[in-house]
Amino acid sequence: MKCSVRPMEEGDIDALLFLAANIPEAPHWSRTDYEHCIGKDKDTGLCRIGYIAESEGGLSGFAIAKLVAGVCELESIAVVEEIRGQGIGISLMKSIANWAQSMGGIRLELEVRASNTRAIRFYERFGMRREGLRRGYYHSPGEDAVLMGMPLIPSGKIG
């Protein structure tokens, strides 16, 4: 499936809220939370970004990350269930990694539910490795988080 990925804009938030509400694994953040993912957070100075994937005229996924002290934390990535496995997630991950590199990032890290084996395999295919476990990290339902990470190569763009 052909998709395009671009930085999130304020006009995307309504569609993003609708999409997130229909993907159980997606964070169910507030409008304000998503507004803080457009450039530098005016309240905290935190550097964040959101990327939107569009295919055939509609929103097909999104990814959100923050950068702190050279470490990029993937806060969320979600793709419409019916079109998973078609490269949209990889395109979003590449966009996040390239953004982090351009901002001086040297690592990419994330937490994922231990039971989410499909996501863990996806991240491993992207080059991430399991680096630890946070017991009881998730609530509703309670579950451990697998910590995953990878270095970002400063010499060039990913994929």
Residue pairs with C-beta under 8 A, 6 or more apart in sequence:
1 55
1 56
1 60
1 83
1 86
1 87
1 88
2 55
2 56
3 53
3 54
3 55
3 60
3 61
3 86
3 87
3 88
3 91
4 53
4 54
4 55
5 51
5 52
5 53
5 54
5 91
5 92
5 94
5 95
6 51
6 52
6 54
7 38
7 49
7 50
7 51
7 52
8 16
8 34
8 37
8 38
8 49
8 50
8 51
8 52
8 62
8 64
9 38
9 52
10 35
10 38
12 50
12 52
12 59
13 31
13 34
13 35
15 59
16 34
16 50
16 52
16 59
16 62
17 31
17 34
19 26
19 59
19 61
19 62
19 78
19 80
20 26
20 27
20 28
20 29
20 62
20 78
21 28
22 80
23 78
23 79
23 80
23 81
25 78
25 116
25 119
26 76
26 78
27 33
27 64
27 75
27 76
34 50
34 64
36 43
36 46
36 48
37 48
37 49
37 50
37 64
38 48
38 49
38 50
39 48
39 49
40 46
40 47
40 48
41 47
41 48
46 66
46 68
47 66
47 67
47 68
47 103
48 64
48 65
48 66
48 67
49 64
49 65
49 66
49 96
49 99
50 62
50 63
50 64
51 62
51 63
51 64
51 92
51 95
51 96
51 99
52 59
52 61
52 62
53 59
53 60
53 61
53 62
53 63
53 79
53 88
53 91
53 92
54 60
55 83
55 88
60 79
60 80
60 83
60 88
61 77
61 78
61 79
61 80
61 88
61 89
61 92
62 76
62 77
62 78
62 92
63 74
63 76
63 77
63 78
63 92
63 93
63 95
63 96
64 74
64 75
64 76
64 77
65 72
65 73
65 74
65 75
65 96
65 99
65 100
66 72
66 73
66 75
67 73
67 100
67 103
67 104
67 105
70 104
70 105
70 106
70 107
71 105
71 106
71 107
71 108
71 109
72 96
72 97
72 99
72 100
72 103
72 105
72 107
72 108
72 109
72 152
73 109
73 110
74 93
74 96
74 108
74 109
74 110
75 110
77 89
77 92
77 93
77 96
79 88
79 89
79 92
89 122
90 125
90 126
90 159
93 126
94 158
94 159
96 108
97 108
97 152
97 158
98 157
98 158
99 105
100 108
100 152
101 152
101 153
101 154
101 157
101 158
105 152
106 151
106 152
106 154
107 149
107 150
107 151
107 152
108 128
108 149
108 150
108 152
109 131
109 147
109 148
109 149
110 123
110 128
110 147
110 148
110 149
111 134
111 137
111 145
111 146
111 147
111 148
112 119
112 120
112 123
112 145
112 146
112 148
113 119
113 138
113 143
113 144
113 145
113 146
114 133
114 143
114 144
114 145
114 146
115 143
120 130
120 146
120 148
123 148
124 130
124 148
126 150
127 150
128 148
128 149
128 150
129 148
129 149
129 150
130 146
130 147
130 148
131 147
131 148
131 149
132 146
132 147
133 144
133 145
133 146
133 147
134 144
134 145
134 147
135 144
136 142
136 143
136 144
137 143
137 144
137 145
138 144
138 145
152 158
